[in-house]
Amino acid sequence: MDRGFAALEDGMAVRELARAHDLPCCTFVACWLLQVTGRVPAAAPTSGWKPWYKLSREWWGKANIWEADLPFSSLEAAAEACGGTIEITHDVNDERPAPSLTPDRWHAIQRWRPSGSGHNYLAYCAEDGETVTIIQSSVAKGYQHDVGTWTGLDGLDVGVATLEPLT
């Protein structure tokens, strides 16, 4: 099993943190990135997100989009943590499709609505190139794990960081 799925198993720090707290989307993705790169605070997961933040404060700011003029900094943080490439498509539509997902790889996704609200989450594209596992968290809905396809992004600005293999 790759490190991405392993980090989400019961008993793992990031999974237990997500279970105990309804984490904001960027915070969840940042903690997952730290977990898969072997950087887990000693107090995790019982102390909330602050011990994770203390591991790398400057990186944490990027991962959590603290700078309004850097709306895709979460993707830069993901690529810094795991290696990878970033592709962004503004106003996704039939003529400008969302960036494609790479089979058998993890992706950090950042999407923005024209209203300015955004969401950051993880996507794993299966070897078939069509089945996509979405892992996300929000203050409103908590931790979610869904399997589906890469659709429903029309009208959004969508950024994808395709991460290096997590084997």
Protein Blocks (a to p, Z undefined) as FASTA:
>chain_A
ZZklmmmgghiaklmmmmmpccdfklmmmmmmmmmnopacfkbcklojmlmmmmommlmm
mmnopafklmklmmmmmmmmnopaddddehiafklccddddehiacddddddfkopacdd
dddddfkomaccdddddfklopaddddddehkehiacdddddddfZZ
